[in-house]
Each structure stands twice: as structure tokens, then as C-alpha cells.
Amino acid sequence: MPLSMPVKDTSKTSMNKLGEKRSTTRSRGRNMRAGTNAFSLDKGYKQLYKSGNTKISNNNISDNDLSIQIMDSMGCVICSESKDFSIITAQTDSEIIDNENLINIEEYKAITNEMALATNVFVNNTDPFFTIDDSPPATITAQNKQIVSMESSNIEQLTADIINFNYSSEGTTTKYFK
């Protein structure tokens, strides 16, 4: 629905207010500007709810909780474990079950590694084994460095980025946003 205003009221401040009004929407009991994380979260939530992939949420839900709900409805869970976390270290069951498919480490302790030349196996110099892969594009390298340098996860930003990526023409759309 287009916004109307009297012709006499075309001052710069009134035009700025009109522009602000057009770029905001009211949702979850508050005004949201286009291009913000809250706006993207709301847009993604509405699409997921419309397609039946998420449940109805409370209007007073925080952006963080909405992000967790959206990620959960897409089958993603954000965990706070460290990079070197392993379930194996938390294993307390010490029962040994004989299985011929399992390797007995005691039998292989005496075996040592021997250096083997690849030229004996790959005799053709044009074999792909000898060619070095292309380096990733600079943008992907920069993104990877940024991801590694992140100390804590910002689930709102992550969820908003996923939603914006699904609505952009840069890549594919997940099944939740079709």
C-alpha cells in the first residue's frame, strides 16, 4: 500500500521520515529497519512458519531465542564445545568385546613406517598426483581467516546471514526457504 502525504508537506525532514517509514516494518511488537539482523530473522521466521517448518513463537521472544528456534527448525544446533571436543574422551564404558573386525593395536606396535617413493607407483609425470590444486579465491581465504579468528559465535548474525544467503541470488536455496 503506497504512503500518501499532502503536497505542501514536502520538506527535507518530512521526506526523510517518509523514507524511514518505507524502510521499516512492524513485527513482534516493534519496528524493524530493512537490512538489520532482526528484520532478516523475522523474514526467515515468517517463511519457515508459512511452510510449516517451525512452530508459532511468542511476540516477546528475543532475537537470540528466535535465532535458536530458526536454526533448530532447519535441523542445526549451535554448540559451545571447543574445537578439539570428542565424545571418545567422555566414554566411561571399559567392557572389551572381542570382534575380529577391530584392530588389535598390540599386534601392530612393532611395525614402523617406511618412506616409499611415489615415482615407483605413479610413473606418468602428467598424472594428477603431481599437479598442485589451485589456491582458493581471495574472498574465500579472507572469509576462512575471519571464521577462524572468531572467538565466540554470534548466533543472531549467523542465522541472519543464512537467511539472507537463501534469499540472495548468489547461491542455492535450502529446502526450508523454497
C-alpha positions, -999 to +999 in steps of 0.1 A: +000+000+000+016+033-011+020+060+015+004+093+008+012+127+021+000+162+013+018+180-015+025+210+008+045+188+032+075+180+010+103+194+032+135+175+036+127+163+071+093+151+061+108+133+031+134+116+054+106+105+077+087+091+047+119+072+036+123+058+071+087+047+073+090+028+040+122+010+051+107-002+084+081-028+092+063-036+124+067-071+137+069-089+170+056-057+187+084-034+175+096-015+144+124-031+124+145-015+097+153-033+065+188-047+064+191-054+101+195-088+116+161-085+133+145-078+100+162-108+084+153-131+113+117-120+111+116-126+074+131-160+077+108-170+106+077-160+086+088-181+057+096-211+079+062-207+096+043-204+064+059-236+050+051-254+083+088-259+093+086-241+126+061-236+154+045-203+164+065-182+187+058-156+213+058-120+202+081-112+232+108-137+221+143-122+219+163-122+187+187-147+202+159-171+211+143-167+177+177-174+161+180-206+180+144-216+171+150-209+134+183-229+134+166-257+153+137-258+127+164-262+100+180-291+119+210-271+131+223-269+166+249-244+178+271-260+205+296-243+226+321-272+227+358-265+219+372-275+185+390-305+200+359-319+217+355-356+214+329-380+227+355-407+229+372-389+259+339-389+277+335-427+272+335-445+306+325-480+294+356-502+297+340-535+287+360-552+259+341-571+232+360-595+210+355-586+174+376-598+145+369-566+126+387-545+152+424-540+150+445-552+179+470-524+185+494-547+204+500-568+172+510-537+152+532-519+176+564-534+161+556-521+126+574-489+116+567-465+088+589-467+058+594-440+032+582-450-002+588-431-034+557-420-053+576-422-086+575-460-084+537-460-082+529-430-104+553-434-133+535-409-156+546-373-148+513-359-161+494-379-135+471-356-114+490-368-083+519-344-093+498-313-100+491-288-073+455-278-067+445-242-074+445-219-044+411-208-032+399-173-042+410-144-021+374-138-008+371-174+005+405-172+021+396-140+038+363-155+050+381-185+063+405-164+082+376-144+097+358-175+107+389-189+124+395-156+143+360-155+157+362-162+194+325-165+202+296-173+180+270-147+173+240-168+166+219-139+155+244-128+129+249-164+117+212-170+114+206-137+096+235-145+072+220-179+064+186-164+058+200-136+036+221-161+016+189-181+010+171-151-004+201-138-025+209-149-060+245-158-051+239-194-043+214-222-039+183-220-016+178-246+011+147-266+011+133-246+040+132-214+021+118-226-012 
